[in-house]
Amino acid sequence: MAPRANWKGFLRLSLVTCPVALYPATSDTEKVSFNQINRKTGHRIKYAKVDADTGEEVASEDIVKGYKVDTDTYIEVTKDELDDIALESTHTIEIDEFVPKTDIDNRYLIRPYYLVPDGKVGHDAFAVIRETIRSMNKVAIGRVVLTNREHIIALEPLDKGLMGTLLRYPYEVRGEKEYFDGIQDVKVTKDMLDLARHIVEKKSGSFEPERFEDHYEAALIDLINKKRSGVSVTVKAAPKTSGNVINLMDALKRSLASEKQTAPPAAKAKGKKPRKAAAGQREMLLPISGSGKRAAEEESKQEPKKAEKPVRAPVRSKKAG
């Protein structure tokens, strides 16, 4: 199933316009997630929207937006009133300016999206806008409305398409001074810097995200597999941490020594490359056959099953906001 676009509209640079679609570039749907359940019944917890004073459940058509101005005073705002002030950027990403990418502070970055032509028309105009941005070696700054709120979006070429990154407004970014003022001014000696540099050199490499492993996610999958197989799980005691203050120079020296003892990664063998796991695949047990007490007894007699890779359901994209 093709992914669903979070937004569809037009991309415009002056008089050049083309229909486009916006897709999320990242997803959390592959992560292990939990539901809240009633310990006594095993039933899932359901949340209801209730009146805070009467305790009665409120129907969706009776729920409106309200801005709190006092303890029990709200200014009611209707959907029609919100639609009335909707901006043109609800349907159009208007490119306002071009700026060097290095000018954008990382604190302003929110999340990335993919921007592609929508339909069979407009590919020429899309290519003109994309190649103009590429040739200028800059990013285009525009505005887009997602879930009724206007966002700044930075557009840059990525392969045949555009990557759009939502940006925060200045009022959303906290200043660093109130956090950093309490940091002491410490004079770092040359010897300490030299030792630290050696450690950094030993750990230096290229950025290869495919080598990163989510250890907590792996531990979650292992825990679920064990429990589904009927293996008893013992909760480990929290490791004790030493509160002793150690000599910084000694710590640097020991760190460097341990890095030297660590064997370098084995060189990749020539020839056939190891097979990579498909994106999003995880080792999860398939549903246990049988039911009730009898099934549980049969499972307890068997050795714990090895996890099998399930066929995943199509990833559902969430609305952006």
BELNORDA-V447969 format. One record per residue. N is the residue number from 0. RES is the residue in one small letter. SS is DSSP state (H for helix, E for strand, C for the rest). OMEGA is omega in degrees with one decimal (* if undefined). D_CENTER is the distance of its C-alpha to the mean C-alpha in whole Angstrom. Layout:
n={N/N}
res={RES/RES}
ss={SS/SS}
omega={OMEGA/OMEGA}
d_center={D_CENTER/D_CENTER}
//
This chain:
n={0/1/2/3/4/5/6/7/8/9/10/11/12/13/14/15/16/17/18/19/20/21/22/23/24/25/26/27/28/29/30/31/32/33/34/35/36/37/38/39/40/41/42/43/44/45/46/47/48/49/50/51/52/53/54/55/56/57/58/59/60/61/62/63/64/65/66/67/68/69/70/71/72/73/74/75/76/77/78/79/80/81/82/83/84/85/86/87/88/89/90/91/92/93/94/95/96/97/98/99/100/101/102/103/104/105/106/107/108/109/110/111/112/113/114/115/116/117/118/119/120/121/122/123/124/125/126/127/128/129/130/131/132/133/134/135/136/137/138/139/140/141/142/143/144/145/146/147/148/149/150/151/152/153/154/155/156/157/158/159/160/161/162/163/164/165/166/167/168/169/170/171/172/173/174/175/176/177/178/179/180/181/182/183/184/185/186/187/188/189/190/191/192/193/194/195/196/197/198/199/200/201/202/203/204/205/206/207/208/209/210/211/212/213/214/215/216/217/218/219/220/221/222/223/224/225/226/227/228/229/230/231/232/233/234/235/236/237/238/239/240/241/242/243/244/245/246/247/248/249/250/251/252/253/254/255/256/257/258/259/260/261/262/263/264/265/266/267/268/269/270/271/272/273/274/275/276/277/278/279/280/281/282/283/284/285/286/287/288/289/290/291/292/293/294/295/296/297/298/299/300/301/302/303/304/305/306/307/308/309/310/311/312/313/314/315/316/317/318/319/320}
res={m/a/p/r/a/n/w/k/g/f/l/r/l/s/l/v/t/c/p/v/a/l/y/p/a/t/s/d/t/e/k/v/s/f/n/q/i/n/r/k/t/g/h/r/i/k/y/a/k/v/d/a/d/t/g/e/e/v/a/s/e/d/i/v/k/g/y/k/v/d/t/d/t/y/i/e/v/t/k/d/e/l/d/d/i/a/l/e/s/t/h/t/i/e/i/d/e/f/v/p/k/t/d/i/d/n/r/y/l/i/r/p/y/y/l/v/p/d/g/k/v/g/h/d/a/f/a/v/i/r/e/t/i/r/s/m/n/k/v/a/i/g/r/v/v/l/t/n/r/e/h/i/i/a/l/e/p/l/d/k/g/l/m/g/t/l/l/r/y/p/y/e/v/r/g/e/k/e/y/f/d/g/i/q/d/v/k/v/t/k/d/m/l/d/l/a/r/h/i/v/e/k/k/s/g/s/f/e/p/e/r/f/e/d/h/y/e/a/a/l/i/d/l/i/n/k/k/r/s/g/v/s/v/t/v/k/a/a/p/k/t/s/g/n/v/i/n/l/m/d/a/l/k/r/s/l/a/s/e/k/q/t/a/p/p/a/a/k/a/k/g/k/k/p/r/k/a/a/a/g/q/r/e/m/l/l/p/i/s/g/s/g/k/r/a/a/e/e/e/s/k/q/e/p/k/k/a/e/k/p/v/r/a/p/v/r/s/k/k/a/g}
ss={C/C/C/C/C/C/E/E/E/E/E/E/E/C/C/E/E/E/E/E/E/E/E/E/C/C/C/C/C/C/C/C/C/C/C/C/E/C/C/C/C/C/C/E/C/C/C/C/C/E/C/C/C/C/C/C/E/C/C/H/H/H/C/C/E/E/E/E/E/E/C/C/E/E/E/E/E/C/H/H/H/H/H/H/C/C/C/H/H/H/C/E/E/E/E/E/E/E/E/C/H/H/H/C/C/H/H/H/E/E/E/E/E/E/E/E/E/C/C/C/C/C/H/H/H/H/H/H/H/H/H/H/H/H/H/H/C/C/E/E/E/E/E/E/E/E/C/C/E/E/E/E/E/E/E/E/E/E/C/C/E/E/E/E/E/E/E/C/C/H/H/H/C/C/C/C/H/H/H/H/C/C/C/C/C/C/C/C/C/H/H/H/H/H/H/H/H/H/H/H/H/H/H/C/C/C/C/C/H/H/H/C/C/C/H/H/H/H/H/H/H/H/H/H/H/H/H/H/C/C/C/C/C/C/C/C/C/C/C/C/C/C/C/C/C/C/C/H/H/H/H/H/H/H/H/H/H/H/H/H/H/C/C/C/C/C/C/C/C/C/C/C/C/C/C/C/C/C/C/C/C/C/E/E/C/C/C/C/C/C/C/H/H/H/H/H/H/H/H/H/H/C/C/C/C/C/C/E/E/C/C/C/C/C/C/C/C/C/C/C/C}
omega={-179.8/179.5/178.0/178.4/175.2/-175.4/174.0/-179.2/-177.1/172.5/-175.0/171.7/-174.9/-178.4/179.8/-176.2/175.5/177.2/-177.7/175.2/-177.1/-178.9/176.8/-179.0/-179.9/-179.5/174.9/-174.3/-179.6/-179.9/175.0/177.8/-177.3/170.1/173.6/-178.3/177.1/-177.9/-175.1/-175.6/-175.3/-179.7/179.8/178.4/178.9/179.0/178.8/177.4/-175.8/175.3/-175.3/-177.9/-176.5/-177.9/-179.5/179.1/-175.7/179.0/-176.7/-177.8/179.7/-179.1/178.8/179.5/178.0/178.4/-176.2/178.2/178.3/-176.2/-179.0/-177.8/-179.2/172.4/-177.2/178.8/-177.2/178.6/179.6/179.3/177.7/178.5/-177.5/-179.7/179.9/-177.4/178.7/-178.3/173.1/-176.7/-176.3/169.0/-179.2/177.7/-176.1/-175.5/176.1/-178.2/173.6/-178.6/-178.7/178.9/-175.6/177.5/-178.3/-179.8/-179.0/-177.4/178.3/-178.9/-177.3/176.2/172.8/179.0/-176.6/175.0/-179.5/-179.4/-174.4/-179.2/175.3/-179.0/179.4/-179.8/178.4/-179.4/178.7/-179.9/-179.1/-176.8/175.2/178.3/-178.8/-176.7/179.6/-178.0/179.5/173.4/179.4/179.4/179.0/179.6/178.4/178.5/176.1/-176.2/172.5/178.5/179.4/179.3/168.5/178.7/178.0/-176.5/176.1/-179.1/174.0/-176.7/-178.0/-176.8/177.1/172.0/178.0/179.4/177.0/-179.0/176.2/172.1/-178.9/-177.7/179.0/-176.6/179.9/176.1/-175.1/-171.6/-177.0/179.0/-172.4/-176.0/-177.4/180.0/-177.0/173.7/-176.5/177.0/-179.4/-177.5/179.8/-179.8/179.7/178.9/179.8/178.8/-179.6/178.9/178.3/179.2/179.7/179.6/179.7/-176.7/-175.8/178.5/178.2/-179.0/179.8/-174.6/-179.6/178.9/-178.1/178.3/176.2/-174.6/-179.7/178.0/178.8/179.0/177.3/-179.8/179.3/179.2/-179.1/178.8/179.9/-177.8/178.4/179.7/179.9/178.9/179.2/-177.4/177.7/179.2/-178.7/176.1/179.8/-179.4/178.8/178.6/-179.6/179.2/-177.3/175.4/-178.5/178.3/-175.5/179.9/177.8/-179.8/178.7/-179.6/-179.8/178.6/179.9/-179.8/-179.7/177.6/179.3/-178.2/-179.2/-178.9/177.4/179.4/-177.8/179.6/-179.0/179.7/178.6/178.1/-173.0/179.5/177.7/-177.8/-179.9/175.4/178.6/-177.7/176.1/-179.9/176.9/178.1/179.3/179.4/172.5/-179.4/-178.7/-179.2/-179.6/179.5/175.0/-173.9/-177.6/179.5/-179.8/179.8/179.2/-178.8/-177.4/179.1/-175.9/172.4/177.6/-178.5/171.8/-177.7/175.6/-179.5/-177.0/171.3/-174.7/174.6/178.7/179.9/178.1/-179.6/178.4/176.9/180.0/175.8/*}
d_center={22/21/17/18/17/16/19/22/25/26/25/28/30/33/35/33/31/29/27/23/20/17/14/10/9/6/6/6/10/11/10/14/14/17/20/22/26/29/31/34/34/30/30/26/26/26/25/28/28/32/34/33/37/39/36/37/34/33/33/30/33/34/31/30/28/30/30/31/34/36/36/37/37/34/34/34/32/32/30/33/33/29/30/33/31/28/28/29/25/24/26/26/24/26/26/28/28/27/26/25/22/23/24/20/19/15/15/15/12/10/8/9/12/15/18/21/24/25/28/31/32/31/30/32/31/28/29/31/28/26/29/30/26/27/30/30/27/25/22/23/22/23/22/20/20/17/18/21/20/21/18/19/17/18/19/20/21/19/22/23/21/19/16/15/13/13/15/16/20/22/22/19/19/21/24/24/27/28/25/27/31/31/30/34/35/36/38/36/39/39/40/36/35/36/35/32/32/33/30/28/30/30/26/25/24/22/18/18/14/16/18/15/15/13/16/15/14/17/19/18/19/22/23/23/25/28/28/28/31/33/32/33/30/31/29/29/31/28/29/32/31/34/34/37/37/37/38/36/38/38/35/34/37/36/32/34/36/34/32/35/36/32/33/31/29/32/32/31/34/35/36/33/30/28/26/22/21/19/15/14/17/18/21/22/26/27/29/32/35/38/37/39/41/42/39/38/41/41/37/39/41/39/37/33/32/30/26/26/23/23/23/19/19/18/14/15/13/12/14/12/13}
//
